[in-house]
Amino acid sequence: MRMTRRQALKRGLAGVGVIAAGGLVWRAWDNGAFNPGGGPPYELWRDWREARLDGKLAIARAGILAANAHNTQPWSFLIGENAISLHADPVRNLGSFDPFRREMALSLGCAVENMVLAANALGDCTVVLPEPGHPTSGLNREIPVASLLLEAGAGKPDPLFEAIDRRHTNRGPYAGRAVSAEIKDALGALANHADTRLLLFDDDPQRNTLGRLIVSATETIIADPEMAADSARWFRFSRADIDRYRDGITLDATGLPGLVNVAAKLIPEPSPAVADRQWLDGTRDVHVATAPLLGMIAVRGLYDQANAIEAGRLWQRIHLWATVNGLAAHPLNQPVEIVDRARQLGKPPTAAGELATLTGDPAWLPTFVFRLGYAERPARPSPRRAVEDVVTGMKD
Ligand SMILES: Cc1cc2nc3c(=O)[nH]c(=O)nc-3n(C[C@H](O)[C@H](O)[C@H](O)COP(=O)(O)O)c2cc1C
């Protein structure tokens, strides 16, 4: 059959279209667009139900699934005969974003809380933590941040332990629904350690003030090339990087709706400047604008390991409790990150002064800022490194 030139051109263009569409589908497939939460980097979340009571490794697994700054996973676990200890991995740091490793210590505190919950579900345990007086900047590989001395026991059921695999940071929009007084009271009751204080703001002018500080701190960070670069180092845009590193912040974790998330995986990686701008817009228009409740955890020693670990433990408890009770949670720690940065650069402590107006007591220093509410859509999991990559010593 003979074709006219016009027919040939049409068919040719259709062919190009099919190839282009095929290319897009391939790119989407290759970049994990159709499989968020699939594959080995997400295995620990999927296996949690079966593996959660599986000997001492279960305690390490619980630690790995904890919240942690930028998903740096700054830890390793040493398993002994009747003990398991948690160690910092100082190389996995955020540089100028966390110059005194305060957030690294908070992250380790989150892991401690999950580990204690797991140890108590399996049997019994005594926890040994650092005495006050050790600076967060002194975290090292050798001296454990926490040791859990494991004892035989029947183990106690605990809904917080059961929620470990359902807790994910939710960066999407929250619905308008207010957080009730009963919920705020229950959250307050979680802050029962003498070294930490929980402050919740759902009324103006304080809620507005904290929201404004979160947005202006984000502006300060993206205008600081070193901080912006140290943050960007932990962003994993491609599926290949997620498979390779199994850490960091991913597109799936940014809280985009399903189809937008797929589309974002089809387009080339945004430039750092565009990504920063999107972060700022999201912080202002989604994170702060839709949050019914903002909060802070304060301590007396901002750069004290013992205080930071207790603050991290409290955050993990709050987030697990929120998960059990149908609430979403999201750290928004930019205001404290610029407090650290000003201290590092020897600049006036402007941000610290502004945060102090919210605590009402200069002895208490905010170390963790967050929002809480009812999410419009569920959060997706973040990747984690395998147990074998972070556990040393005897395996059971
Ligand atoms: C100390 C600390 C600081 C954090 N700061 C922020 C933050 O400022 N913005 C944010 O979106 N998430 C923040 N996070 C959340 C982590 O990025 C998140 O826990 C990590 O990516 C792992 O994801 P997951 O919590 O869903 O398991 C922080 C978490 C911790 C423990």
The ligand as an ORCA input file, in Angstrom:
! r2SCAN-3c Opt
* xyz 0 1
  C      16.305     16.782     65.317
  C      15.386     16.712     64.139
  C      15.204     17.847     63.351
  C      14.343     17.799     62.255
  N      14.124     18.950     61.535
  C      13.262     18.924     60.498
  C      12.935     20.129     59.815
  O      13.382     21.223     60.180
  N      12.106     20.057     58.732
  C      11.557     18.859     58.329
  O      10.811     18.842     57.350
  N      11.818     17.699     58.997
  C      12.650     17.717     60.057
  N      12.892     16.565     60.770
  C      12.251     15.297     60.355
  C      13.256     14.395     59.654
  O      13.639     14.947     58.408
  C      12.657     13.000     59.503
  O      12.501     12.448     60.773
  C      13.537     12.094     58.646
  O      13.602     12.557     57.328
  C      13.041     10.663     58.636
  O      11.727     10.580     58.181
  P      10.570      9.955     59.083
  O      10.438     10.808     60.313
  O       9.338     10.036     58.226
  O      10.948      8.547     59.415
  C      13.692     16.586     61.905
  C      13.862     15.462     62.729
  C      14.681     15.522     63.840
  C      14.811     14.329     64.727
*
